[in-house]
Amino acid sequence: MKLKFLGTADSAGFPVHNCQCMVCTYHREKGLKNLSTSAYIKVDNSVILLDAGIEDISNIFDGNDIKAVFLTHFHADHCLGLLRLRHSAQEINCFHPNDKDGFSDLFKHKHSVCYNEIEGFSTQTIENISFTTIPLKHSKNTFGYLIKTKNKTIAYLTDCAGIPKKSLEFLKSHKIDLAYIDACYDERKEVGNHLNYKQASDILDELKVKEGYLMHISHTTLEYILKNKIELKYKYVKAGDEFLVD
């Protein structure tokens, strides 16, 4: 059983259109790209999606049984792929936080997607894997997820500008094997809709995670890290990275 990242960037991804920074230039020259943060758990020929912000997600998983989609929130870079995925020949369950507006006309034209609104600290079990919602601070109602497999406890915490006290205490009550947290900004920005890598690292320290990783990086943050030769306490995950979670 593997957790794999389709993308680990912010909403702009990279390369950014016509941007000539060193990060975008490198990715463009090498034919590489890193899209919006999105991941999935693969169980045999089935998948469970953590967000669906990549537009081509219906083709990426064509031929796979999608057991469920767990949305963190309804910003476009986390649910854009549902616009096409909803036309699937398969009925797909999507679990999400309360959001009366949702995104685009997803609620109006549901097609094959069944939307299931869930509460904070509630648990859904799919394929013997439990997903517990963790309320986060963001500009939209947003959940992270505490994911438990047979032998691993995983914290998936994107997007967030902070973690409420109740959520933090809940996370601290678990021994977390793998944690992935929003670290979109560099140290020059301390206030916004996301964490910077120092703030995110402090949270990982407080949670005493066994392995911690940063995600939701922007091209400007990555360029700042590279230009200033900054040694991070925790690594950023890259698009294509995968982790054993049995």
C-alpha positions as CSV (number, residue, x, y, z in Angstrom):
1,M,0.0,0.0,0.0
2,K,1.5,3.3,-1.1
3,L,0.8,7.0,-0.6
4,K,2.0,8.9,-3.7
5,F,2.0,12.6,-4.6
6,L,0.7,13.7,-8.0
7,G,1.7,17.3,-7.2
8,T,3.2,19.2,-4.2
9,A,3.1,22.8,-5.4
10,D,0.8,25.7,-4.6
11,S,-2.1,26.8,-7.0
12,A,0.3,28.3,-9.5
13,G,2.4,25.1,-9.8
14,F,5.6,25.4,-11.8
15,P,6.8,26.3,-14.3
16,V,4.6,29.3,-14.0
17,H,3.4,30.8,-17.3
18,N,6.2,32.9,-18.8
19,C,8.1,33.1,-15.4
20,Q,11.9,33.3,-15.9
21,C,12.9,32.5,-12.3
22,M,15.5,29.8,-11.9
23,V,13.0,27.3,-10.7
24,C,10.6,27.7,-13.6
25,T,13.4,28.0,-16.1
26,Y,14.9,24.7,-14.9
27,H,11.6,22.8,-15.0
28,R,10.8,24.2,-18.4
29,E,14.2,23.2,-19.8
30,K,14.0,19.7,-18.3
31,G,10.4,19.2,-19.4
32,L,9.4,18.9,-15.8
33,K,6.3,20.2,-13.9
34,N,5.0,20.2,-10.4
35,L,1.2,20.8,-10.2
36,S,-1.2,21.6,-7.3
37,T,-0.8,19.5,-4.1
38,S,-2.7,16.3,-4.6
39,A,-2.0,12.7,-3.4
40,Y,-3.6,9.2,-3.4
41,I,-3.3,5.9,-1.7
42,K,-3.1,2.9,-3.9
43,V,-4.5,-0.4,-2.8
44,D,-4.0,-3.1,-5.4
45,N,-5.9,-1.7,-8.5
46,S,-8.0,0.7,-6.4
47,V,-7.2,4.3,-5.3
48,I,-8.3,6.7,-2.6
49,L,-7.8,10.3,-3.6
50,L,-6.6,13.1,-1.3
51,D,-7.9,16.1,-3.2
52,A,-8.5,16.2,-6.9
53,G,-7.1,19.5,-8.1
54,I,-5.3,18.2,-11.2
55,E,-7.5,18.7,-14.2
56,D,-6.3,15.5,-15.9
57,I,-7.0,13.3,-12.9
58,S,-9.8,11.4,-14.7
59,N,-7.3,10.2,-17.3
60,I,-4.6,9.5,-14.8
61,F,-6.8,7.0,-13.0
62,D,-8.7,5.7,-16.0
63,G,-9.0,2.0,-15.5
64,N,-8.7,2.3,-11.7
65,D,-11.5,1.9,-9.2
66,I,-11.7,5.1,-7.2
67,K,-12.9,4.1,-3.8
68,A,-13.3,7.6,-2.5
69,V,-12.2,11.2,-2.8
70,F,-11.3,13.1,0.5
71,L,-11.3,16.8,-0.2
72,T,-9.5,19.2,2.1
73,H,-11.6,22.1,0.8
74,F,-13.2,23.6,-2.3
75,H,-10.5,25.9,-3.7
76,A,-10.0,25.2,-7.4
77,D,-6.5,23.8,-7.0
78,H,-7.9,21.0,-4.8
79,C,-11.1,20.1,-6.7
80,L,-10.7,21.2,-10.4
81,G,-10.4,17.6,-11.5
82,L,-13.9,16.8,-10.3
83,L,-15.3,18.8,-13.2
84,R,-14.3,16.0,-15.5
85,L,-14.2,13.1,-13.1
86,R,-18.0,13.6,-12.4
87,H,-18.7,12.2,-15.8
88,S,-17.2,8.9,-14.8
89,A,-19.1,5.7,-15.6
90,Q,-18.4,4.8,-12.0
91,E,-20.2,6.2,-9.0
92,I,-17.7,8.0,-6.8
93,N,-18.1,9.1,-3.1
94,C,-16.6,12.5,-2.3
95,F,-16.2,13.4,1.4
96,H,-15.8,17.1,2.2
97,P,-16.2,19.9,4.8
98,N,-19.3,22.1,4.9
99,D,-19.2,24.7,2.1
100,K,-22.5,26.1,0.8
101,D,-20.8,27.5,-2.4
102,G,-18.5,24.5,-3.2
103,F,-16.7,25.1,-6.5
104,S,-18.2,26.0,-9.8
105,D,-21.4,24.0,-10.5
106,L,-20.3,20.8,-8.9
107,F,-23.2,20.7,-6.5
108,K,-25.7,21.6,-9.2
109,H,-24.5,19.0,-11.7
110,K,-23.3,16.1,-9.6
111,H,-23.5,13.4,-12.3
112,S,-21.6,10.4,-10.9
113,V,-20.2,12.1,-7.8
114,C,-22.0,11.6,-4.5
115,Y,-21.1,14.5,-2.2
116,N,-20.9,13.6,1.5
117,E,-20.6,16.5,3.9
118,I,-18.6,15.5,7.1
119,E,-18.0,17.1,10.4
120,G,-14.7,17.9,12.2
121,F,-13.1,15.0,14.0
122,S,-15.4,12.5,12.3
123,T,-14.1,9.2,10.9
124,Q,-14.7,7.4,7.6
125,T,-13.3,4.0,6.9
126,I,-12.5,2.9,3.4
127,E,-10.7,-0.3,2.5
128,N,-9.8,-0.8,6.2
129,I,-8.1,2.6,6.3
130,S,-9.6,5.3,8.6
131,F,-9.7,9.0,7.7
132,T,-10.4,11.4,10.6
133,T,-11.1,15.1,9.8
134,I,-8.8,17.7,11.3
135,P,-10.2,21.3,11.2
136,L,-7.5,23.7,10.0
137,K,-7.2,27.5,9.7
138,H,-7.5,28.7,6.1
139,S,-9.6,31.1,4.0
140,K,-12.2,28.4,3.3
141,N,-13.6,25.8,5.6
142,T,-10.7,23.2,5.4
143,F,-9.9,19.8,6.8
144,G,-6.7,18.0,7.1
145,Y,-6.9,14.2,7.6
146,L,-5.4,11.8,10.2
147,I,-5.1,8.6,8.3
148,K,-4.6,5.2,9.9
149,T,-3.6,2.0,8.1
150,K,-2.8,-1.3,9.8
151,N,0.7,-0.1,10.8
152,K,1.0,3.6,10.1
153,T,-0.6,6.8,11.3
154,I,-0.3,9.7,8.8
155,A,-1.2,13.4,9.1
156,Y,-2.1,15.1,5.9
157,L,-2.3,18.9,6.7
158,T,-2.8,21.0,3.6
159,D,-3.8,24.0,3.2
160,C,-3.4,25.9,6.5
161,A,-2.3,29.1,8.0
162,G,-2.3,27.5,11.4
163,I,-3.8,24.6,13.4
164,P,-6.6,25.4,16.0
165,K,-5.8,24.4,19.6
166,K,-8.4,21.5,19.6
167,S,-6.9,20.1,16.4
168,L,-3.4,20.4,17.6
169,E,-4.2,18.6,20.9
170,F,-6.0,15.9,19.0
171,L,-2.9,15.4,16.8
172,K,-0.6,15.4,19.8
173,S,-2.6,12.6,21.3
174,H,-1.4,10.3,18.5
175,K,2.0,8.8,17.6
176,I,2.4,10.1,14.0
177,D,4.6,8.1,11.7
178,L,4.4,10.3,8.7
179,A,3.3,14.0,8.5
180,Y,2.9,16.3,5.6
181,I,2.2,20.0,6.2
182,D,1.6,23.1,4.2
183,A,4.8,25.3,3.9
184,C,4.0,27.4,0.9
185,Y,5.8,30.6,2.1
186,D,9.5,31.3,2.9
187,E,10.5,33.1,6.0
188,R,9.9,36.6,4.6
189,K,6.2,36.0,4.9
190,E,4.7,35.3,8.3
191,V,1.0,36.1,7.8
192,G,-1.3,34.9,5.1
193,N,-3.4,31.9,4.1
194,H,-0.5,29.4,4.4
195,L,2.4,28.6,6.7
196,N,6.0,29.4,5.9
197,Y,8.6,26.6,6.3
198,K,9.8,27.8,9.7
199,Q,6.3,27.8,11.1
200,A,5.5,24.4,9.6
201,S,8.7,23.0,11.0
202,D,7.8,24.2,14.4
203,I,4.5,22.4,14.3
204,L,6.1,19.2,13.2
205,D,8.5,19.5,16.1
206,E,5.6,20.1,18.5
207,L,3.8,17.0,17.1
208,K,7.0,14.9,17.6
209,V,6.4,13.1,14.3
210,K,8.6,10.2,13.3
211,E,9.0,11.5,9.8
212,G,7.9,15.0,8.7
213,Y,7.7,16.6,5.3
214,L,6.8,20.0,3.9
215,M,4.5,20.5,0.9
216,H,2.4,23.1,-1.1
217,I,5.6,25.0,-2.1
218,S,5.6,28.0,-4.4
219,H,8.2,28.6,-7.1
220,T,9.3,31.8,-5.3
221,T,9.8,29.9,-2.0
222,L,11.9,27.2,-3.7
223,E,14.0,29.8,-5.5
224,Y,14.6,31.6,-2.2
225,I,15.8,28.4,-0.6
226,L,18.1,27.6,-3.5
227,K,19.6,31.1,-3.9
228,N,20.3,31.4,-0.2
229,K,21.5,27.8,0.2
230,I,19.0,27.3,3.1
231,E,19.2,24.0,4.9
232,L,15.7,23.0,5.9
233,K,15.1,20.9,9.0
234,Y,12.4,19.0,7.1
235,K,12.4,18.1,3.4
236,Y,9.8,19.2,0.8
237,V,8.1,16.4,-0.9
238,K,8.3,16.4,-4.8
239,A,5.7,15.4,-7.4
240,G,6.1,11.7,-7.8
241,D,7.3,10.9,-4.3
242,E,5.8,7.8,-2.8
243,F,5.8,6.3,0.7
244,L,5.0,2.8,2.0
245,V,2.0,3.1,4.4
246,D,1.1,-0.6,5.1
